[in-house]
Amino acid sequence: MLRMAQDLAHEDELIPIQQRGQELIERMRLGEDPPPAAPATSNHSMPRIGVALGGGSARGLTHIPFIEAMDELGLKPSVIAGTSIGALIGSGWANGMAGKELREHALSVLGTMRIIAGRIWGHQIGNLGGLVRNGFNLQLDAMRIVDAFLPEPFPDDFKDLTIPLYVVATDFQSWHQAVFNSGELRPAIAGSIAIPSLFKPVRYANHVLVDGGVVNPLPVDQASGHDILVAIDVNGDPSEALHRADFHALDFWFGAAQIMMHSLTAQMMAAYPPDVYARPHISAFGALEFWRVKEIIEAADKEKDNFKRHLSKKVEQFIMKTGETMRAE
């Protein structure tokens, strides 16, 4: 029997890390618990929670109901890690905004195509001198987009946030992730949201930055090391598109990126299994359909209660385990 167990363990080691991550994703979506992680050493009664907010363009608006769920449970993260729109929304959360406030802000700045276009192009052509000198460029300026959609007033530096924030971008020159948690806040967020081709690359801190989703769509590695790790995956579910036939050029462009991000997420989750994982059903929404903000957020509202149950269970388990440890001492 021992020999068989060793053989099985060896076979498990040979399973590709991506496959292990995909199996973990499917188990957690079915409500099963993740494999046990190394026990955290804690001398406090409430858990320290790390939250990873993934990238997914407009679909990332579904982060908001899960933030509201944590507010309703009276839970605050000890650290937030965000990629792309996860970094943008996470920065508002880290600045002390409640989920309800984030919802109200999103509805106010993304309510219609006219509002979105006014904000985008108002900031894009704000510098007419630059437009005359450099000519018209269809690529968006990520710094101006950040200025257009962040709530005001907003801090300029990471140190002024109320919750530690890690922003993940991609260094185009080194092909590695660039993680920012100090210094100027806006250029770090701009680099994280700079979708290649759609946005100009962001030059900041000796990096040429593009969207963080290119290397790390769900930054669980940056939120790990706490008592409970929460991961919100807003990349969508490939099974929801299996019966479609009416694909357009942009569908293939963003769909290919979505496939890549799904693969990278599986690998990252195999290395850093979250305790609570949510992936809302949002593939019905296009990556750039921000004007459907109300529908997108409401799609995730349906999954709030299930998320709250899972997170509450983990918190209760932590409290009970901590109490048992303290009594034993």
N, C-alpha and C positions, 0 to 999 in steps of 0.2 A: 504493500500500500504506500509506503514511504517513497519507493522508487517511482510509482505512478504519479504521486503528488509532485515530485521533483520534475518529472517529464512534463506534466501539465504546466507547471510554473515556467519552465523553459520555453514551452510553446507560446505562452502568453507574452513572454519577452519578445518573441519574434513577430508578434502582430504589429504591423506598422502603426506608428503613433497616430497618424491621421485616422485610421480605422478605429482605434481605441477611443479617440475623441468623438468620432461620429456615433459610436455605440453609446457613449456617455450622454451625448446630446439627446438621443432618442429615448434612453431610459428616463432621463430627467423630465422630458416632455410628457412622458406617460405617468409622471408623478412618483417615480421610484427615487429612493434616496441615492446620493452619490456614494462612491466607495469611501470608507473612513479616511479622513485626513490625519496628518500628524497632530496630536493634541496641542492646543495652544496653552501656553503658560500664562495664567491670569490671576491677578489678586484683586479683581474688581467684580462686583455683582452683576453688572450689565455688560453685554458683549460689545466689543469694538467691531464695527462693521465696515468692511471695505466694499465699495460699489464700483463696478465697471460698466460704463455706458458706451455701447457700441456705435459704430458708424452705419449709416443707411440712408443718407440724404433726407428726403421728406418723410420717409418712414420713421426716422428718428424722433419725430414729434410724439411717438408713442412712449417715449421715456416718461413723459409728464404724468400719466396716470399711476405709474409705479412709484414715482416720487411722492405723489399724493397719498398713495397707500402707506408709505413709510411715515408720512406726516400723521396720518390717521392712527397709526400704531404708536405714535410718540417716539419714533426712532430717528436718530440722526447719524449719518455716516461719520466714521472717524477719518476716512479718506475717500476721495472720488477720483477715478481715472476715466478719462474720456478720449474717444477718437472721433474726429470729424464733427458731425452734429452732436455727438455725445459730449465732446469737449465744449461746444457752444452752450448747450443746455446745462451741462455740468458746471460751467462757470457761473451761471446765474444761481444755481443751487448752492454752490460753494460761497457765493456772496450773500447768502442768507435768505434768498427768495424761497417762499413756500411753493409747493406744487400748484396750489390754486392760483398764486400770482404768476407763475410761469405759464399756466393755461391762459389766463386773461391777457398776458403780454403777447403770446403767440397768436391768439385770435385777433388782437388789435393790429398787429403788424403784418399778418399773413391772410387777412380775411377775404380779400378778393385779388384777382390778377392786377387790377388797376392800382391797388395799394402797394402790392409787391413791386410792380414795374416802376411806380413813382419813387419808391425808396431806392431801388437798385440804380436806376438811371439818374436820379437826382444826385446820388453820391458819385456815380461814375463820371459824370460830366461836370462835377463841381469845380474841377480845375480846368477851365477852358484854355488857359495858356498851355498847359501840358498837352491838351488835345490838339491844339494848333501845331505845336512843335513836333509831336510824335505821330500824328495821324490817328485815325479812328481804329481801335482795336476791339474785335468782338470778344476777346478774352476778358473776363471779369477780374476786377482787382479785389482780392480777398480781404485786404485791410479795409477797404471802403464798405464791403459787405458786412463785415463785423461791426463797423461803426453804424451802419444803417439799421441793424437788427438787434444789437445789444440794448438792454434797457439803460436809461440814463437816470441818475449818475451811475457810473460804473468805475471800479478801481482800475488804475493803470498797472499795478504791480501785484504779483502773486502774494506777496507778504500781507496785503491788505484784505485778503479773503478770510472768511470766518471758518472755513473748512479747508484743509490741505487738498490741493488739486494737482493732478498729473495730466498733462496734455501730451498726446502722442501724435507725432507727425512723421513723415518719411523724408529722410535725407536722400535726395535724388542722386547725389554724387557718390555717396558711400554705399547705397542700397540698404541701409540699416534704419531702424527706427530712431528718431530723435525725441527724447522725453524731456519736457520742461516742467519744473515746479518752483522756479524762482526767476526773478527778473521781470521784464516787461510781459504783460499778460496778453494784450491784443495781437501782437505779431505771432505769438505762439499759437493762439486760436486760429488766426488767419492761415498759418501754415497747415494746421491740422485739417481745415475744411477745403483746401485748395485742390479740388478735383482736377486731375491732369486734363489739359486741353480746354476745359471749360473755364478754369481760372489760370491766371498767370502764377508761376511759381513765386514763393515768398522768400526773399533773401533776408535772413535774420541769424544773428549769433554765429556767423561763419558757416551757415548752412544754406543750401538751396532746397526749400521745403515744398513738398506736395502732400496731398491727402494722406492722413495716417492709416486709412483703410488699405493702402497698398501693401503694408507690411504687418499691421496688427489691428484688424477690424474690431476686436473685442478685448481690450487691454486688461485681462484678468491678472496678468503678471504684475502690473503696476498697482493693483488693489489688493494683492495677496498679503499674507503675513499677519492677518487679523483673526479675530475669533470666528467671524462669519464672513464668507465671501459671497457677494451677490453679483450676478451677471445678467445684464439686460441685452439680449441679442436682437437687433432690429433689422437684420439683413433680409429677413423674409424666409419663407418656406418653399423650397423648390417643388414640392408635391402639389402646390396650389396652381402651378402653371403647366402641369402635365397635359391637360386637355385643351390648351389654347392652340390656335392655329394662325391667329391674326397678328403675327409679330411684325414690327416695323424696324427701321434701321436703328433708332435709338434703343429699342427693346433689346436688340442684339448687343449693342455697345454696353449698356448698363447691365444686361443679363450676364455677359461674360465677366464683368467685374464682380458681379454678385456670386458667381460660381467660384471665382478665385477667393473671395472673402470667406465663403462658406468653408472652403478647404483649409484656409489659414486659421479660422476659428476652431475647427475640429482639432488641429494640431495644438493650439494654445490651451484648449480646455483639457486635453489629455495630460498636459504638463502641469496645469493649475486648475484642478477640478473645483468648480464653485459649489457652495453649499445650497444655494438657491439660484435657479436658472429660469429665466423667462424669455420666450420667443413668441411675441404676439403674431397673430395671423393677419399679415398686412401686405401680402403680395398682390392684392387687388389694386394697390396704389402705385403709381409711377414714381420713380426716384426723384423727379423734379416737380411733382404735383403739390407744391406747397400750398396752393390756393384751396386745396381740399382739407385744410388744417382741421376743421371741425369733424369731418368724417373720420380722418385718420386717428385723432385722439379718441373719439368715441369707440373706434374699433378695439382699442386697448382697454377702454373702460370695462368691457365685458370680462376681462381677465384679472381685474384688480382683486376680487375676493379670493380667487384661487391663490394668487401671489401672497396675499396677506396670510392665508392659512399656512402656507409653506414656511413663510418667514417667521410667523408666530411660533410654529412648532420648533424651529431651530433655536429661537430665543429662549423658549421654555426649557428645551433640553440643556442649553448652556447654563441657565440659572440653576436648574436641578443639579447638574454635574458640579458646578462651582460650590453649591451648598454642601454637597456630599464631601467634597474635598476639604472644605473649611471645617466640617464636623470631625473628619478623620484626623485633622491636625490638632 
